């Protein structure tokens, strides 16, 4: 969702059609909300399609679908908000790529996606305690094992999502 929205915004800025959005009779905040909603629809469809295709190869009998879609929507909104901000601020593909390479990718690799954090030494586990993507990955994993919500963890994720959404909203509202 980060790449999708940032690439869409940069592409329409480079071909000059972003001015058409700005001169339309809708506000910048409505443009931003429409970008986020389109990203939610596209990414939810892709996630649902992946779930259907992977169900042929794995048994998903213990899925908590509410948790799964809760974390899916949070993840989409976080990364779409970041992508919208980066796409709106940047004018070149280099800036978008540098944000992706130096911030998004390291956070993703240090989220416990590709390994268990149980193999990490205790002195390095603080990295995961302050990485919100770790809690998104943990929530996705727990939704496949039918775990319940962790109220404080999910509240923190919701606040983190809300903060990124508001920052991106203000960037779009202020303009460039």
C-alpha positions in Angstrom: 0.0 0.0 0.0 3.0 2.3 0.5 4.3 1.7 -3.0 0.8 1.8 -4.6 -0.2 5.1 -3.3 3.2 6.9 -3.5 3.7 5.7 -7.1 0.2 6.8 -8.1 0.7 10.3 -6.7 4.2 10.7 -8.1 3.0 9.5 -11.5 0.0 11.9 -11.7 2.2 14.7 -10.5 4.8 14.0 -13.2 2.4 13.8 -16.1 0.6 16.9 -14.9 -2.8 15.5 -14.1 -2.5 16.3 -10.3 -3.5 19.9 -11.1 -6.8 18.5 -12.4 -7.4 17.0 -9.0 -6.6 20.4 -7.4 -8.9 22.4 -9.6 -11.8 20.0 -9.2 -14.7 21.1 -6.9 -13.6 18.8 -4.1 -11.3 19.7 -1.3 -7.7 18.4 -0.7 -8.9 16.5 2.3 -11.5 14.7 0.2 -8.8 13.9 -2.3 -6.7 12.4 0.4 -9.6 10.4 1.8 -10.3 9.1 -1.7 -6.7 8.0 -2.1 -6.7 6.2 1.3 -10.1 4.5 0.5 -8.9 3.4 -2.9 -5.8 1.9 -1.3 -8.0 0.1 1.3 -10.2 -1.4 -1.4 -7.3 -2.5 -3.7 -5.1 -3.9 -0.9 -8.0 -5.6 0.8 -8.9 -7.3 -2.5 -5.3 -8.4 -2.9 -5.2 -9.7 0.7 -8.5 -11.6 0.2 -7.3 -13.1 -3.0 -4.1 -14.2 -1.4 -6.0 -15.8 1.5 -8.3 -17.7 -1.0 -5.3 -18.9 -3.1 -3.3 -19.9 0.0 -6.2 -21.8 1.5 -5.6 -24.5 -1.2 -2.2 -25.1 0.3 -2.7 -24.6 4.0 -5.4 -25.2 6.6 -6.8 -22.0 7.9 -9.4 -23.4 10.2 -8.5 -21.4 13.3 -8.6 -17.9 11.7 -10.1 -15.1 13.7 -11.4 -13.1 10.7 -12.2 -10.0 12.7 -8.7 -9.7 14.0 -7.3 -10.5 10.5 -9.2 -7.7 8.9 -8.6 -5.3 11.8 -4.8 -5.7 11.4 -5.2 -5.6 7.6 -7.0 -2.3 7.7 -4.5 -0.8 10.2 -1.6 -1.9 8.1 -3.1 -0.5 4.9 -4.0 2.8 6.5 -0.5 3.2 8.1 1.4 2.4 4.9 -1.0 4.3 2.7 -0.7 7.4 4.8 3.1 7.2 4.7 2.9 6.5 0.9 0.5 9.5 0.4 2.8 11.8 2.4 5.9 10.7 0.5 4.2 10.8 -2.9 2.8 14.3 -2.1 6.1 15.7 -0.9 8.4 14.1 -3.5 8.8 15.1 -7.1 11.2 12.4 -8.1 11.4 8.7 -7.8 14.7 9.0 -6.0 13.2 10.5 -2.9 10.5 7.9 -2.8 13.0 5.1 -3.2 15.3 6.6 -0.5 12.4 6.7 2.0 11.6 3.1 1.1 15.2 1.9 1.3 16.2 3.7 4.5 13.0 3.6 6.6 10.4 1.2 5.3 12.6 -1.7 4.5 14.7 -1.7 7.7 11.5 -1.5 9.8 10.1 -4.4 7.8 13.2 -6.5 8.2 13.4 -5.7 11.9 9.7 -6.7 12.6 10.2 -10.4 13.1 8.5 -11.2 9.8 11.2 -13.6 8.6 12.4 -15.0 11.9 11.2 -15.6 15.4 12.3 -13.0 18.0 13.0 -15.8 20.4 16.3 -16.3 18.7 17.3 -12.7 19.4 19.5 -11.9 22.4 17.7 -10.1 25.2 19.9 -7.0 24.8 18.6 -6.5 21.2 14.8 -7.1 21.9 14.3 -3.4 22.6 14.4 -2.8 18.9 11.2 -4.9 18.6 9.5 -3.2 21.6 9.7 0.2 19.7 8.9 -1.1 16.3 5.2 -0.7 15.5 5.5 -3.0 12.5 6.5 -5.8 14.8 3.1 -5.5 16.6 1.3 -5.5 13.3 3.1 -8.7 12.3 2.4 -10.2 15.7 -1.3 -9.3 15.4 -1.5 -11.0 12.0 0.2 -14.1 13.3 -2.2 -14.2 16.3 -5.2 -13.8 14.1 -4.3 -17.1 12.3 -4.1 -18.8 15.7 -7.4 -17.4 17.0 -5.9 -15.3 19.8 -7.9 -12.4 21.3 -7.0 -8.8 21.3 -4.3 -7.3 23.5 -6.1 -4.1 24.4 -3.1 -1.9 25.2 -1.1 -3.1 22.2 -4.0 -2.6 19.8 -4.8 0.8 21.3 -1.2 1.8 20.7 -1.4 0.6 17.1 -4.6 2.4 16.6 -3.1 5.6 18.0 0.0 5.1 15.8 -2.3 4.7 12.8 -4.3 7.8 13.7 -1.1 9.9 14.1 0.2 8.9 10.7 -3.2 9.5 9.1 -3.5 12.9 10.7 0.0 13.9 9.7 -0.7 12.9 6.1 -4.1 14.6 6.2 -2.4 17.8 7.3 0.3 17.6 4.6 -2.4 17.2 2.0 -4.5 20.0 3.5 -1.7 22.5 3.6 -0.5 21.7 0.1 2.8 22.4 -1.6 
